[in-house]
Amino acid sequence: LYSTDSHVLQICQDAIMQWLCSDKIASFGVMKPDIVFFGESLSADYHDTLQKDIEQCDLMLVLGTSLRVAPVNTLPQQISNEVPIILINREVVGRPNEFDVHLLGNSDDVVNTLLHELKWQSLEAAKQTVQNKKCSDEENIKEECHIVPLQTVEYNAQQIGYEFIAPNYYKFPNGKLPRYIRRKSRKRNIMKPHHENEENNDEDVHSMSTTGYGMF
């Protein structure tokens, strides 16, 4: 829906506000997170702190992106060669050989596997209820509609099976390998939870720790 008519825009705004203040959805706090939308200018902080961040960076994670929008898509090229850069994405993006490790698949699957192996605390949004109040007009929105802060609960991150393909690709479900990786040259090692691999020989199990970055 696109319109520049002020009357149409006002109707849409009123309808959206009534929906947000109804009991049909739970409030998850801030509507606009601390991100930059497509077409929106970067904040001054980005340019003011960029060089310092580059110098202090000891590991770069690139998640869920086409890596086509400047100037952020040039960040991997500005990082020191000594700093490992890891891609977590459904498909390979960026320039050839831009990443040291490719974790290809759904970001949730990859991140949960990392959390499981690293034994880090795993948090997710808790289910919330909303106050059963309606907003009749813009004047009483602040009085009757209260935003509930997002609450989190701990959960057990599950390891997802993946396949290692030399030299540095790890294919999770829904991950897409680049065309130049030949299937015949694959080194097939499908990772499963440790208790399912206890009877396997060491040579049959290829851990991600072989990348040298100590992720697993």
LUMKE-120274 format. One record per atom (N, C-alpha, C): residue in three letters; x, y, z. Coordinates in steps of 0.1 Angstrom, whole numbers, plus 5000, padded with zeros to 4 digits. Layout:
// LUMKE-120274
alaXYZ ...
// end
This chain:
// LUMKE-120274
leu500849885000 leu500050005000 leu500950125000 tyr500750214990 tyr501450334990 tyr500550454986 ser500650564994 ser499850674992 ser500550794998 thr500350914992 thr500851044997 thr499651125002 asp498451075001 asp497251145005 asp497251145021 ser497151265026 ser497151285041 ser496051215048 his494851215041 his493651155047 his493850995048 val494350945037 val494550795037 val495650755047 leu496750835048 leu497750805058 leu497250815072 gln496350915075 gln495850925088 gln494950805092 ile494150755082 ile493350635084 ile494150515087 cys495250505080 cys496150385082 cys496850395096 gln497250515100 gln497850535113 gln496950505124 asp495650555123 asp494650525133 asp494450375134 ala494350305123 ala494050165123 ala495150085129 ile496450125126 ile497550055131 ile497650075147 met497450195151 met497550225165 met496450155173 gln495250145168 gln494150065174 gln494549915175 trp495149865165 trp495549725165 trp496649705175 leu497649795176 leu498749775185 leu498249785199 cys497249855202 cys496749875216 cys495649775219 ser495349685210 ser494249595213 ser494849475220 asp494049375223 asp494549255230 asp494849145220 lys495049175207 lys495349075197 lys496749045197 ile497649135201 ile499049105201 ile499649145215 ala500749075218 ala501549115230 ala502549225226 ser502849305236 ser503749415234 ser505149365236 phe506049395226 phe507449355227 phe508349475229 gly507749585234 gly508549695237 gly508749795225 val509949835223 val510249935212 val509849875199 met509149965191 met508749925178 met509949925168 lys510750025169 lys511950035160 lys513150005168 pro513749885165 pro514949855172 pro516149935168 asp517249915175 asp518449995172 asp519149945159 ile518549965148 ile519049915135 ile518850035125 val519350015113 val519250105102 val518450035091 phe517250095088 phe516450035077 phe517050065064 phe516649995053 phe517150015040 phe516750155035 gly517750225030 gly517450365025 gly517650465036 glu517850425049 glu518050525060 glu519550555061 ser519850675065 ser521250715067 ser521850655079 leu523050625079 leu523750575091 leu523950685101 ser523950655113 ser524150755124 ser525550805124 ala525750915130 ala527150975131 ala528050885139 asp527550805148 asp528350715156 asp529050615148 tyr528450575137 tyr529050475128 tyr530350525123 his530350645118 his531550705112 his532550745123 asp532050785134 asp532950835145 asp533750725151 thr533150605152 thr533750495160 thr534250385151 leu534050395138 leu534450285128 leu535850245129 gln536750345129 gln538250315128 gln538650245142 lys538150295153 lys538450235166 lys537950085166 asp536750065161 asp536149935162 asp536949835153 ile537449885141 ile538249805133 ile539549755139 glu540149855146 glu541449825153 glu541249725165 gln540049735171 gln539849645183 gln539249515180 cys538749495167 cys538049375164 cys538949255164 asp538549145171 asp539349025170 asp538648905164 leu537348935161 leu536548835154 leu535348905148 met535048875135 met533948935128 met532948825124 leu531648845128 leu530548755125 leu529648835115 val529348775104 val528448835094 val527248745093 leu526048795097 leu524948705097 leu523748765089 gly523148675082 gly521848705075 gly521848835067 thr522648835056 thr522748955048 thr523048915033 ser522749005024 ser523148995010 ser524449065008 leu524949145018 leu526249215017 leu526349295004 arg525349365001 arg525349444989 arg525249594991 val524849625003 val524649765006 val525849835012 ala526349945005 ala527450015010 ala527050115021 pro527950155030 pro529350115031 pro529549995039 val528549945045 val528749825055 val529349705048 asn529049685035 asn529549565028 asn531049575026 thr531649685029 thr533149695027 thr533849665040 leu533149645051 leu533749615064 leu534649495064 pro534249385058 pro535149265059 pro536549295052 gln536549385042 gln537749415035 gln538649505043 gln538149575054 gln538949665062 gln539549595074 ile539049475077 ile539549405089 ile540949345086 ser541749345096 ser543149285094 ser543049145090 asn544049095082 asn544048965077 asn544248865089 glu544748905100 glu544848825111 glu543548795119 val542548875116 val541248855123 val540348765115 pro539948655121 pro539048565114 pro537648625111 ile537148595099 ile535748645095 ile534948525092 ile533748515099 ile532848405098 ile531548445092 leu531048375082 leu529848405076 leu528748305081 ile527648355086 ile526548275090 ile525348315081 asn525048235071 asn524048285061 asn523548155053 arg522448175047 arg521948065039 arg522748035026 glu523348135021 glu524148125009 glu525448215010 val526348185002 val527648255002 val527448394996 val527948495002 val527848634997 val529248694998 gly529348814992 gly530648884993 gly531548844982 arg532748884983 arg533848854974 arg534348714976 pro535048654965 pro535648524967 pro536648524978 asn536748424986 asn537648404997 asn537648525007 glu536448585008 glu536348695018 glu536248645032 phe535748525034 phe535448465047 phe536348345050 asp536748335062 asp537548225066 asp536748095069 val535548115073 val534648005076 val533248035071 his532547945065 his531247965060 his530247865067 leu529347915075 leu528347835082 leu527047865075 leu526647775066 leu525547795057 leu524347725062 gly523247805064 gly522047755069 gly521247865075 asn520147825082 asn519347915089 asn520147975101 ser520148105103 ser520848165114 ser520548105127 asp519248085130 asp518848025143 asp519547885145 asp519547805135 asp520147675136 asp521647685139 val522347765132 val523747785134 val524047845147 val523347945151 val523648015164 val523347915176 asn522247845175 asn521847745185 asn522947645187 thr523547595175 thr524647495176 thr525847555182 leu526147685179 leu527247745185 leu527047765200 leu525847805204 leu525547815219 leu525647685226 his525247575219 his525247445225 his526747405228 glu527547415217 glu528947375218 glu529747455227 leu529547585227 leu530247685236 leu529747685250 lys528547615252 lys527947615266 lys527647755271 trp527247845262 trp526847975266 trp525347975270 gln525048075278 gln523648095282 gln522748125270 ser521648065269 ser520748085258 ser519448145263 leu519048265257 leu517848335261 leu516948355250 glu515648355252 glu514648385242 glu513548465249 ala512748525240 ala511648615245 ala510548525252 ala510148575264 ala509148505271 ala507748545266 lys506748455267 lys505448485263 lys504848595273 gln504148685267 gln503648795275 gln502148815273 thr501548875283 thr500148905281 thr499949055280 val498949105275 val498649245273 val497549285281 gln497549415284 gln496449475292 gln495149485283 asn494049445287 asn492849455279 asn492249585279 lys492949675272 lys492449815271 lys492449855257 lys491449945253 lys491349995239 lys491750135239 cys492250175227 cys492650315225 cys491550375215 ser490850475220 ser489850535211 ser490450645203 asp491450715207 asp492050825199 asp493450845204 glu494150925197 glu495650945199 glu495851005213 glu494951085218 glu495151155231 glu495351065243 asn494550945243 asn494650865254 asn495550745252 ile496350745242 ile497250635239 ile498350615250 lys498950725254 lys499950725265 lys499350685278 glu498050725281 glu497450695294 glu496950545295 glu496350495284 glu495750365285 glu496650245279 cys497550275270 cys498350175264 cys499750175270 his500050075278 his501350075284 his502249965277 ile503450005273 ile504349915267 ile505049825278 val504949695276 val505549605286 val506949575281 pro507949595289 pro509349555286 pro509449405282 leu510349385272 leu510549245268 leu511249165279 gln510649055283 gln511148965293 gln511748845286 thr512848785291 thr513548675285 thr513548555295 val513648435290 val513748315298 val514948235292 glu515548155300 glu516648065295 glu516047945289 tyr516747895278 tyr516247775272 tyr517547685268 asn517347565265 asn518447475261 asn518647475246 ala519747535242 ala520047545227 ala520347405222 gln519747365211 gln519947235206 gln520947235194 gln521847135194 gln522747125183 gln522047075170 ile522347135159 ile521747085146 ile522747015138 gly522346905132 gly523346835124 gly523846915112 tyr525046905108 tyr525646975097 tyr526646885090 glu527046935078 glu527946855070 glu529146945066 phe530346885068 phe531546965065 phe531946935050 ile532247045043 ile532747035029 ile534047115028 ala535147045025 ala536347115024 ala536347225013 pro537047335016 pro538047355027 pro537447415039 asn536347495038 asn535947575050 asn534347595050 tyr533647495045 tyr532147515044 tyr531547415054 tyr530547465061 tyr529747385070 tyr528247395066 lys527647295061 lys526347305055 lys525247255065 phe524447345070 phe523347315079 phe522047295070 pro520947255076 pro519647245068 pro519347385061 asn518947385049 asn518647505041 asn519847585036 gly521047535039 gly522247595035 gly522447565020 lys522947665012 lys523147654998 lys524647664995 leu525247564989 leu526647574986 leu526847644973 pro528047714972 pro528347784959 pro528547684948 arg528347734936 arg528547644924 arg529847584922 tyr530847664926 tyr532247624924 tyr532747514933 ile531847474943 ile532247364951 ile531647234945 arg532547154941 arg532147024934 arg531646924944 arg530546864941 arg530046754950 arg530946634951 lys531646604940 lys532546484940 lys533746504949 ser534146634952 ser535346654960 ser534946674974 arg533646654978 arg533246684992 arg533846575001 lys534146625013 lys534546535024 lys533346525032 arg532646415031 arg531346405038 arg531546365052 asn531146455061 asn531246425075 asn530046495082 ile528946425084 ile527746475089 ile527746475104 met527746595110 met527846605125 met526446575131 lys526446505142 lys525246485150 lys525546515164 pro524546515173 pro524846535187 pro525846435192 his526746475201 his527846385205 his527446245210 his526246235216 his525846105221 his525546005210 glu525346055198 glu525045975186 glu526345935179 asn527446005183 asn528745975176 asn529745905185 glu529345855196 glu530245805206 glu530945675200 glu530245605191 glu530845485186 glu531645505173 asn531645625168 asn532445655156 asn533945675159 asn534745645149 asn536145665151 asn536545805149 asp537645845155 asp538045985154 asp538146035140 glu538645945131 glu538745995117 glu537446015110 asp536345965116 asp535045975109 asp534346105114 val534846165124 val534146285129 val535046405127 his534546505120 his535346625117 his534746735125 ser535346775135 ser534846885144 ser535247025138 met534347115141 met534647255136 met535847315142 ser536347255152 ser537547315159 ser538747305149 thr538647225138 thr539747215129 thr539947345121 thr539047435122 thr539247565115 thr540347645122 gly540647615134 gly541747685141 gly541247805149 tyr539947835149 tyr539447955156 tyr538847915169 gly538847795173 gly538347755186 gly536847785188 met536047775177 met534647795179 met533947685186 phe534347565183 phe533747445189 phe534847375197 
// end
